[in-house]
Amino acid sequence: MSAATPLAEVGYATMDSPLGPLLLASGPRGLLRVAFSEERVDSVLEDIALRVSPRISEEPAAVEPVRRALEEYFDGRRREFGVALDLSLLGPFAQRVLGVTSEIPYGGVLSYGEVAAEAGSPRASRAVGNALGSNPIAVVIPCHRVLRSGGAIGGYGAGLHRKRWLLELEGSLTPAMG
């Protein structure tokens, strides 16, 4: 970063949700991070400070549009988030994978293999799983909509109970997904 490049301001706040407390962090380009309660707030903020900007402050107004969109989603009143996203915490492959994932419509699902193919790496199902498992903007980038081939629910970095809840909310959970 050159001396002429200003440091980004990152604002964060927490919110209650049906999935437990969430930490939201947003910078000038958009939402950077959604963190679940198992992740330590100080560790999440330290990672953002090292990788994006050390200028971080608790600033509820910075995440208000995201908080409102998430509340509406959890209440079943929103199907798309329409908020700006900052993917700077992701490498190029993960950006492609999460780009494909972000296009899966509400109530829809794809398999890891289908996401790999659409991301341009048809034999990279396992790498897709790794990229989805480290999705820094879970729920908003709907990695919960990616299942194992055959419809099994597969894994979820924030816990299978949360993935099931999200799929049930969207009406895409079927008995075969056990």
C-alpha positions as CSV (number, residue, x, y, z in Angstrom):
1,M,0.0,0.0,0.0
2,S,1.5,3.3,-1.0
3,A,1.7,6.3,1.3
4,A,-0.9,8.1,-1.0
5,T,-3.5,5.3,-0.6
6,P,-5.8,6.1,2.3
7,L,-6.6,3.2,4.7
8,A,-10.1,1.9,4.5
9,E,-12.5,2.4,7.4
10,V,-14.2,-0.7,8.5
11,G,-17.3,-0.5,10.7
12,Y,-18.7,-3.5,12.5
13,A,-21.6,-4.4,14.8
14,T,-23.3,-7.5,16.1
15,M,-26.9,-8.5,15.6
16,D,-29.1,-11.2,17.0
17,S,-30.5,-13.8,14.5
18,P,-32.2,-17.1,14.5
19,L,-28.8,-18.6,13.8
20,G,-27.3,-16.9,17.0
21,P,-25.4,-13.7,17.3
22,L,-23.7,-12.5,14.1
23,L,-20.8,-10.1,13.7
24,L,-21.1,-7.9,10.6
25,A,-18.2,-5.9,9.2
26,S,-18.4,-3.5,6.2
27,G,-15.9,-1.3,4.5
28,P,-16.1,1.4,1.8
29,R,-16.7,-1.3,-1.0
30,G,-19.3,-3.2,0.9
31,L,-19.9,-6.1,3.3
32,L,-16.6,-7.9,4.2
33,R,-17.6,-10.4,6.8
34,V,-20.4,-12.2,8.5
35,A,-19.1,-14.2,11.5
36,F,-21.0,-16.6,13.7
37,S,-20.9,-16.8,17.4
38,E,-18.2,-19.6,17.5
39,E,-15.7,-17.2,16.0
40,R,-14.1,-14.9,18.5
41,V,-14.8,-11.3,17.7
42,D,-11.3,-10.2,18.4
43,S,-9.9,-12.8,16.0
44,V,-12.2,-11.8,13.2
45,L,-11.4,-8.1,13.7
46,E,-7.7,-8.9,13.9
47,D,-7.9,-10.8,10.6
48,I,-9.7,-7.8,8.9
49,A,-7.1,-5.4,10.4
50,L,-4.2,-7.5,8.9
51,R,-5.8,-8.1,5.5
52,V,-7.9,-5.1,4.8
53,S,-7.3,-2.1,7.2
54,P,-6.3,-1.5,10.8
55,R,-8.8,1.3,11.0
56,I,-11.7,-0.6,12.5
57,S,-14.4,0.7,14.8
58,E,-17.7,-0.4,16.2
59,E,-20.1,1.5,13.9
60,P,-23.6,0.1,13.7
61,A,-24.5,2.6,10.9
62,A,-21.9,1.0,8.6
63,V,-23.7,-2.3,8.7
64,E,-27.3,-1.1,9.0
65,P,-28.4,-1.9,5.5
66,V,-27.0,-5.4,5.8
67,R,-28.6,-5.9,9.3
68,R,-31.9,-4.8,8.0
69,A,-31.7,-7.1,4.9
70,L,-30.7,-10.0,7.1
71,E,-33.6,-9.4,9.5
72,E,-36.0,-9.3,6.5
73,Y,-34.5,-12.5,5.1
74,F,-34.8,-14.3,8.4
75,D,-38.4,-13.2,8.7
76,G,-39.1,-14.6,5.2
77,R,-39.7,-11.1,3.7
78,R,-36.6,-10.9,1.5
79,R,-35.2,-13.3,-1.1
80,E,-32.2,-11.3,-2.4
81,F,-29.9,-9.1,-0.4
82,G,-29.0,-6.4,-2.8
83,V,-26.1,-5.1,-0.7
84,A,-22.6,-4.3,-2.0
85,L,-20.0,-7.0,-1.2
86,D,-16.2,-6.6,-0.7
87,L,-14.5,-9.9,-1.7
88,S,-11.0,-8.8,-0.8
89,L,-10.7,-11.5,1.9
90,L,-10.9,-14.1,-0.9
91,G,-8.4,-15.4,-3.4
92,P,-9.2,-15.6,-7.2
93,F,-10.6,-19.2,-7.1
94,A,-12.8,-18.6,-4.1
95,Q,-14.1,-15.4,-5.8
96,R,-15.1,-17.5,-8.8
97,V,-16.7,-20.1,-6.6
98,L,-18.6,-17.6,-4.5
99,G,-19.6,-15.7,-7.6
100,V,-21.3,-18.8,-8.9
101,T,-22.8,-19.5,-5.5
102,S,-24.2,-16.0,-5.2
103,E,-26.2,-16.7,-8.4
104,I,-28.1,-19.7,-7.0
105,P,-31.6,-18.4,-6.5
106,Y,-33.5,-18.5,-3.3
107,G,-34.9,-22.0,-2.8
108,G,-32.5,-23.4,-5.4
109,V,-29.6,-25.7,-4.9
110,L,-26.5,-26.9,-6.9
111,S,-24.1,-29.7,-6.2
112,Y,-20.4,-29.1,-5.4
113,G,-19.6,-30.6,-8.8
114,E,-22.0,-28.2,-10.6
115,V,-20.5,-25.2,-8.8
116,A,-17.0,-26.5,-9.8
117,A,-18.0,-26.8,-13.5
118,E,-19.6,-23.3,-13.5
119,A,-16.5,-21.9,-11.9
120,G,-14.4,-23.3,-14.7
121,S,-12.8,-26.1,-12.8
122,P,-15.1,-29.2,-13.3
123,R,-12.8,-31.6,-11.4
124,A,-12.4,-29.3,-8.4
125,S,-15.4,-30.4,-6.2
126,R,-13.2,-30.8,-3.1
127,A,-11.6,-27.4,-3.7
128,V,-15.1,-25.9,-4.1
129,G,-16.0,-27.4,-0.7
130,N,-12.9,-25.8,0.9
131,A,-13.8,-22.4,-0.7
132,L,-17.3,-22.6,0.5
133,G,-16.2,-23.6,4.0
134,S,-14.2,-20.5,4.3
135,N,-16.9,-18.1,2.9
136,P,-16.4,-14.9,4.9
137,I,-19.9,-13.7,3.9
138,A,-22.0,-16.7,4.7
139,V,-25.8,-16.4,4.4
140,V,-25.5,-13.3,2.1
141,I,-23.4,-15.4,-0.3
142,P,-25.6,-18.5,0.0
143,C,-23.1,-21.3,0.4
144,H,-25.8,-23.2,2.2
145,R,-27.4,-23.8,-1.2
146,V,-24.6,-26.2,-2.3
147,L,-25.2,-29.9,-1.6
148,R,-23.5,-33.1,-2.3
149,S,-24.4,-34.8,-5.5
150,G,-27.5,-36.9,-5.0
151,G,-29.0,-34.3,-2.7
152,A,-27.3,-35.1,0.6
153,I,-26.9,-31.9,2.7
154,G,-23.1,-32.1,2.9
155,G,-21.1,-29.9,5.2
156,Y,-21.4,-26.3,6.4
157,G,-18.6,-24.3,8.1
158,A,-21.1,-22.8,10.6
159,G,-22.7,-26.1,11.5
160,L,-25.2,-28.4,9.8
161,H,-28.0,-27.2,12.1
162,R,-27.6,-23.8,10.6
163,K,-27.5,-25.1,7.0
164,R,-30.7,-27.1,7.6
165,W,-32.4,-24.1,9.1
166,L,-31.5,-21.9,6.1
167,L,-32.6,-24.6,3.6
168,E,-35.9,-25.0,5.5
169,L,-36.4,-21.3,5.5
170,E,-36.0,-21.2,1.8
171,G,-38.2,-24.3,1.3
172,S,-35.5,-26.3,-0.4
173,L,-34.9,-29.0,2.2
174,T,-36.2,-32.4,1.3
175,P,-36.3,-35.7,3.3
176,A,-33.5,-37.1,1.1
177,M,-31.1,-34.4,2.3
178,G,-30.6,-36.0,5.8
